[in-house]
Amino acid sequence: MEITLIRHGRSSQMDNHRMNSREFKKWVEIYNRLGILEGETCSSDAMEKGSSASFLLTSDLKRSIESAKSINPSAKIQTDPLFRETELPIPAGKFPGMRLRPNTWAVVLRLLWLCGYSQGCESYRDAKLRAKHASSTLTSIAKEHHFAVLVGHGFFNHLIARELQEAGWIGKRKTGSKHWNADTYIF
């Protein structure tokens, strides 16, 4: 049995100016609504794993769905919000004068989230439970079809990978945060 986790292609949300926390919240909303960059092509390992699959699993976010269609236009796409990326907490205050680039906001808020701050979003503990459920779902699909290919999201794929490894699946994350990265686990 084999499970492959692929991170979606680069988002078409390319705005990278410094912004306050409220502007960043709007930036994330746009990021979640948009698909991938036009003309994006996937890595050879993602193409190899996805092109032969009759169906691909994705989250219900546009960038995940468009990435799956790019990998294999003839595959059936099965979307499920179970595979959505973990959200970032929403800062409670306005942080006057604090203007950061989106990637910096994401790192700061992710670190706060890992430390237990989950204002307005799923907690780290709950995300780990969801990843455990996602891992079980992927395992059931792999048992039935001998494979499962998920075109998902960087951080949530990481949580799923940890759950798969704890359940005895063998595999190693290569570079994790790179777009189109494909990591395969075998049982």
Solvent accessible surface area in square Angstrom, and as a share of the most:
residue,aa,sasa,rsa
1,M,64,0.28
2,E,50,0.22
3,I,0,0.00
4,T,2,0.01
5,L,2,0.01
6,I,0,0.00
7,R,40,0.15
8,H,2,0.01
9,G,0,0.00
10,R,109,0.40
11,S,7,0.05
12,S,42,0.27
13,Q,20,0.09
14,M,113,0.50
15,D,64,0.33
16,N,78,0.40
17,H,86,0.38
18,R,129,0.47
19,M,2,0.01
20,N,32,0.16
21,S,6,0.04
22,R,140,0.51
23,E,66,0.29
24,F,7,0.03
25,K,88,0.37
26,K,130,0.55
27,W,33,0.12
28,V,38,0.22
29,E,83,0.37
30,I,64,0.32
31,Y,39,0.15
32,N,46,0.24
33,R,159,0.58
34,L,61,0.31
35,G,6,0.06
36,I,22,0.11
37,L,42,0.21
38,E,177,0.79
39,G,70,0.67
40,E,25,0.11
41,T,109,0.63
42,C,20,0.12
43,S,41,0.27
44,S,97,0.63
45,D,46,0.24
46,A,0,0.00
47,M,77,0.35
48,E,119,0.53
49,K,54,0.23
50,G,0,0.00
51,S,55,0.35
52,S,101,0.65
53,A,7,0.06
54,S,82,0.53
55,F,14,0.06
56,L,0,0.00
57,L,7,0.03
58,T,0,0.00
59,S,0,0.00
60,D,55,0.28
61,L,11,0.05
62,K,100,0.43
63,R,5,0.02
64,S,0,0.00
65,I,39,0.20
66,E,53,0.24
67,S,0,0.00
68,A,0,0.00
69,K,108,0.46
70,S,42,0.27
71,I,2,0.01
72,N,9,0.05
73,P,116,0.73
74,S,107,0.69
75,A,11,0.08
76,K,133,0.56
77,I,39,0.20
78,Q,64,0.28
79,T,69,0.40
80,D,48,0.25
81,P,80,0.51
82,L,24,0.12
83,F,3,0.01
84,R,84,0.31
85,E,35,0.16
86,T,4,0.02
87,E,90,0.40
88,L,34,0.17
89,P,2,0.02
90,I,64,0.33
91,P,17,0.11
92,A,85,0.66
93,G,41,0.39
94,K,133,0.57
95,F,82,0.34
96,P,129,0.81
97,G,77,0.74
98,M,69,0.31
99,R,107,0.39
100,L,30,0.15
101,R,99,0.36
102,P,3,0.02
103,N,112,0.57
104,T,59,0.35
105,W,3,0.01
106,A,34,0.26
107,V,89,0.51
108,V,51,0.29
109,L,3,0.02
110,R,36,0.13
111,L,103,0.51
112,L,75,0.37
113,W,1,0.00
114,L,66,0.33
115,C,117,0.70
116,G,58,0.56
117,Y,71,0.27
118,S,32,0.21
119,Q,90,0.40
120,G,59,0.57
121,C,24,0.14
122,E,45,0.20
123,S,34,0.22
124,Y,48,0.18
125,R,175,0.64
126,D,69,0.36
127,A,0,0.00
128,K,74,0.31
129,L,101,0.50
130,R,47,0.17
131,A,0,0.00
132,K,114,0.49
133,H,111,0.49
134,A,0,0.00
135,S,7,0.05
136,S,63,0.41
137,T,36,0.21
138,L,0,0.00
139,T,27,0.16
140,S,68,0.44
141,I,31,0.16
142,A,0,0.00
143,K,128,0.54
144,E,127,0.57
145,H,75,0.34
146,H,134,0.60
147,F,54,0.22
148,A,1,0.00
149,V,6,0.04
150,L,0,0.00
151,V,0,0.00
152,G,0,0.00
153,H,1,0.00
154,G,9,0.08
155,F,49,0.21
156,F,1,0.00
157,N,3,0.02
158,H,60,0.27
159,L,4,0.02
160,I,0,0.00
161,A,1,0.01
162,R,90,0.33
163,E,28,0.13
164,L,0,0.00
165,Q,77,0.34
166,E,138,0.62
167,A,63,0.49
168,G,41,0.40
169,W,9,0.03
170,I,136,0.69
171,G,23,0.22
172,K,163,0.69
173,R,47,0.17
174,K,122,0.52
175,T,71,0.41
176,G,12,0.12
177,S,84,0.54
178,K,127,0.54
179,H,59,0.26
180,W,14,0.05
181,N,16,0.08
182,A,2,0.01
183,D,2,0.01
184,T,31,0.18
185,Y,0,0.00
186,I,95,0.48
187,F,126,0.52
